[in-house]
Amino acid sequence: MSASQNNLSLIVNQQDTSGVNIINRSYTATYAGTGAVLINGILTTTGATAISFPPNLTNAMQVLIKNTHATANIRIDWTPTLATGSIIAGRLTPGSVLALWQAVSGSSGAITALTGTADVANATYELFLGG
C-alpha cells in the first residue's frame, strides 16, 4: 500500500428553475501517492507570492485551491514539469475552487511551483497538495 491514498470525489449538477437536476454527474479520481498536505494560507501582500511545497513533495500531482476570502480575487500561476516557465492557471473570485488531479503516476503532469497574487492584502485560501 502507498504512503498516501489521495482521493477526489466531485459531484456536478445543473438544475432547472424547479430544482430538478438536468445534469447530474459524479467523478472520482484516486492516486496512490507518497504524501499530501492541507494548508490554510494567507497572501499578505498584493504582489506575487510563492506558495511553498512541503519538503517531501517536489512534484504535486494533485492541487486543489479554494479562495476563502470574502472579497479578494486571487490569480494562481503554476509551473508544470517539463515547462520553461509558469502559466496562469486561473483567477479565483471569492469562494471559487481550482483543481488539477492527476490519477496516473509520473512527473510529466505534475506541478513544480505555485504562485498566488491577490488584489487585496491578507487574502486567505485553502490548499491541498498531493503527490
N, C-alpha and C positions, 0 to 999 in steps of 0.2 A: 504494500500500500504506500502511496505517496505521503510526503510530509504534510501536504495541504490539498484538500479537495475543494477547489473554488467553483461554486455553482451560481448560475444566474437563472432566475425564473422571472418571466416577464409576461404580463397579460395586456393585450392591446384590444380595446373595443371602441366602436363608434356607435352612438345611439341616436335614434330618431327623436323627434320632439315629444313622443310619448314615453321615452325611456326604454324602448325596445332595441336590443342590440342588432345593428345592421352588419357590423363586422365584429367578430369575436375570435381572437387568436391567442394561443398560449405558446410561448417559446421557452426552451430551456437550453442551456449550454453548460457543460462541465469541463473542468480541466484538472488533471492530476499534477499539481504543482509542488513547489518546494517551500512556498510561504506566501503570506499575504499580510497586509496592514490596513487598518481603517484609521484615517486621520481626520480630526476636526481642525481645520486650519483657518488662518486669518491672513489676508493680504493687507499689510499695514500701510502700504503706500499706493499711489496710483501708477507707479512705474512697474515695468515688467519685473516679476519676482520668480526666481527659480524655485520650484517645489521639489524638495529633496526626496530621493528614494531611500528606503531603509538600507542599511549596509549589506544585507543578504540578498538584495534584489537589484540587479543591474539592468535587466530587461523586463519590463512589465508587459505581460501577456493579457492581463485584464486591467482595464482602467474604467472606473465609474466615478464621475464627479457631479456633485449637486451644488448649485448656488443656494446657500441657506440664508443669504442676506435679504432684508425686506425691500431694499431699493436699488442695490448695486447691480451693475452689469459686469460680467467677468468674461474676458476673452481668454480662451485656452489655446496655447500653441504646444505642439508636441513634436518630437523628433523621432521618426521611425528608424529602425535599424536599416542599414544599407542606404540611408539618405545623407545628403551633404548638408542639410540644414533643416530648420524647423518649418512646420506648416501650421496654418491656422486651422485648428480642429473645430472650433465653434465659438459662438458668443452666447453666453448663458445669461438670460434675463432672470430675475428673482424666481426661485422655485424650479428652474429648469435643470435637466439632467442630460449628461452626455456620457455615452458608454462605448467602449471597444472591448469585446470579449472574444479572444482567440481561444478556440477549443482544441487546436492541434499544437503539439509541442514543436519547438524550433524558434529561432530568433528572428526569422525573416518577417514576421508580422508583429513584432514587439515594438514597444516604445522605449527609448533610452533616456529621454529628457522631457520634462514637463514645465511649462511656464504659465503663470496666471497674471493677467493685467486687469485691474478693476478701475472703474470710473469714479469711485469714492474710496477714501482710506478706510481701513478696518473692515473690508468686505469678508464675509465668512463663507466657508464651503465645507463640504464633507467629501472625502476622497477614499476610494478603495483602490489599492494597487495589489495585484497578484502576479505570481509568476511561478 
